[in-house]
């Protein structure tokens, strides 16, 4: 049985060090974003909603939302809604006559749910019998099955591994992610890096902002809390908690981790990780991920 974690464990987390580092997983520790999205998420969208006739547009749009935009790294359900909204706005898709789901029930559920994950969606389906929610759940479970079958034996980035080894001896470290916990535990365990984090917090435990708040609130000096991630959601989680942020730039992951290992982590520990230093890194990070899709230019 896979190792499990609870929100209470995050809330009751007791510091062992003065410093805390939250670390994202997909696209940050592991080069798994592309394979999971392109080979698992996107084909499942096409199959479950019968979008084969516009498959190329679905793939392009889903890749922009999930990989190459400022929505990168968000929870799968809002990203699914955003993908359909962008598709609906494309001239080629409108001309095709294909009917796209509006996800009214999904939007209502997301607005009311305390936590947006498969277990909570399963409860909503059992309670309401809503056919739209049932189809979304079937898609999400299918994605998990594909990920477990396809996204295997993917090693961490070289300098990410070296950084984990160094961090774990000087700071409390927790994995903070919107990936289902079962997949996170499997990936961290099979790569023999589970020992470098005290807790693995997946989508079932809430948002990244909530993870960071529960684990660090009232326990650390804000200047000694750092979030590492490859997506704007990681930056938002840090800023909403008054923490520092270190970006792993998409497409430049190894060089980002090497800079962290050789420079940024030392700055974090000695107090020279200033906001000016952070701002330079964040500005470079934001330039990589645009807000508008390329087909609108």
Steps between C-alpha positions, in 0.01 A plus 500: 500500500625847410613731778233758588505844660238729655438872546538438873857382441574825320334704775684309774835504321773583752818676380836331538690793344464877486458478120219352292489412129188396310575323174275431203538165322384470136714719275706607800664193651406272210487562121149354494277787390520438126459123510206514741318774315572398142466123543245473780288811563444624146422169323252425779325835444463423131366148561261573788332794328516366142719779363694297245398728211668800668776303672784723377332809646428321826864399537632846415258671736549254786878525465483879520282492812684225685860545384577829328287766670463662838237239583773233501500278806144567614252237615374279215133597534527879451753432222243276329244781520753755368594272211139471387446874537799578278390237248152653487661832410693361202355575157603161361320317779183706464500435125536125562157485664635280781308547825725563798398437862426814700575336836228682691477224761879478528527875556228489767674212675841670491354817649340312789757228573747552782754285318502429126621144447379160385369382841288813539375472140412135561290606800324764291421246228361252753292773665361666188522243221589792271600356157743785426686449828501125437665550160762734649572245772534221242745719307701583811523136611601400148775765508632351825504153348686622193752689714570192714552294184690748282688746723738251661873488566547875450798611706524840673696783344867448590542827690159462663621179661821665618299790640262270687794329664640834619167653604391207713797555732432870563124556463164338549380388157152407377375409152216739407310401187165481320576147378305219672692379805510139383696595188732728697583231756563247224734732309696618803529145635602326178775760453625455858449865597206462739737543796578860401153635590304461823155515340363459147198726454292433188176644362287319757645721777393827337671768295870578509419821686317295765781245523755773566274681749423185697862384515667833581243737653629641828795258502774676299628847432358595157850571369588138574220344295568424133281349228668340197291444188468515124155658475327829585286313754816431699588870492146589610516253789824658619376859472165426669694361795761776510770248407791520259487334157762331286399423138594189306472640148317271254744382235794606715447273797852366547662844480239634745573222747874539458472871582290409803755244616804721445358840594137550601474249785808647665344844471181369657691362798725803557221757461619651171203366298370855465184614325714669233670167431165319499343760269768447235434127503122542492511749211696252290255227599194702398643578157510128420127444558264728301139584584362506143507192272716524188206452260355833613803695374 
